[in-house]
Amino acid sequence: MKNPIPVVIVAGYLGSGKTTLLNHLLHNSGGARIGVVVNDFGSINIDSMLVAGQVDSMVSLGNGCLCCAVDVSEMDDLFARLAHPRSEIDVIVVEASGLAEPKSLIRLVLGSANPHIAYGGLIEVVDAAEFAETRERHPEIDQHLRLADLVLVNKADRVAAEQLSATVATVRGIVEQVPVLATAEARIDPRLLFDPKTVPATGQLSLDQLLIEDHHHEPGEPRTHRHLHDDYDSVSFVTPTPLHPVRLLEFLEDLPVGVFRVKGFARFAVAGEKRKFVVHNVGRHLRIRATRWVASDLRETQLVVIGTKLDVEAIRGRLDAAVHTGTVLEQQAMLGIHRYLER
Ligand SMILES: Nc1nc2c(ncn2[C@@H]2O[C@H](COP(=O)(O)OP(=O)(O)OP(=O)(O)O)[C@@H](O)[C@H]2O)c(=O)[nH]1
């Protein structure tokens, strides 16, 4: 089966920059096809969707608040239209209306019966200039932010540098581990959210290419390297030595500060365990799928950790600690992994 299509939810108070973010993603999708679910098409840049040939992929909801107006079955209908086995859509972005309650939106996605979609994370957009005032009027914003997998402190251009860092610090204090990014016009690197189809003109590598590049390493040695970008860091970790499943879970269940996504696959040092374990983590949502190695696969672990302001050494240290060099482990070492296995 194809990898499920990630559903990314964009939420945030009125006017914070949700539509701006959506338009930015549509313009910079790197060839990825984006299906959008919005309340109102009025402000979406239809031209950019036309350019990207995505006009078929638009699904519009009626007016009103997404989370209360739509029940799970209606939402499933929308997902069914956008995501089916032959769908050419790579990512679905749901723009919540300004006052939507993010918890019910996340539930809609996690509770969906559609096997072709997967939760792709909640992005909360905050207006840097209005944040303090919005928070006073709507103290529940703290709860909303804590559900996020990525927070954008947007409209960075509208405030002085000191106010921006103070707001970012306040948001970090609220969300703790969750990555927080200051943005202008919601310009984030789309690769934080999904993988582009093509290598952009800048010659930067896609994440899949990150996984397979760098062949200059000592046989048997884990390789970790980092690619820096304005918006995000990605750390790629490759090792032919099988991992200890418990150690890997310790990493995945307690991710370092700033990590937004972890993707790739793992091989475990467990007796009789010959499968390839595909790992997908967004924010605090971990999914693992057991599959077979195909003939062209290198039988090794390849993981990419993506986020903002990552402590590369700490990540490398923790992933190194998951490499198992002792004797082969008993099957019971897999119990923790089984909790996350998709059926
Ligand atoms: N100065 C500045 N203006 C911005 C920025 N991002 C968005 N805007 C403007 O802010 C206004 C609101 O942006 P939207 O993207 O429509 O915000 P929204 O969250 O979708 O708004 P609602 O749908 O009403 O909740 C628009 O006029 C944008 O052009 C930014 O980074 N800096």
Boltz pocket constraint, residues with backbone or C-beta under 6 A from the ligand:
constraints:
  - pocket:
      binder: B
      contacts: [[A, 12], [A, 13], [A, 14], [A, 15], [A, 16], [A, 17], [A, 18], [A, 19], [A, 20], [A, 21], [A, 43], [A, 96], [A, 97], [A, 98], [A, 154], [A, 155], [A, 156], [A, 157], [A, 158], [A, 183], [A, 184], [A, 185], [A, 186]]
      max_distance: 6.0
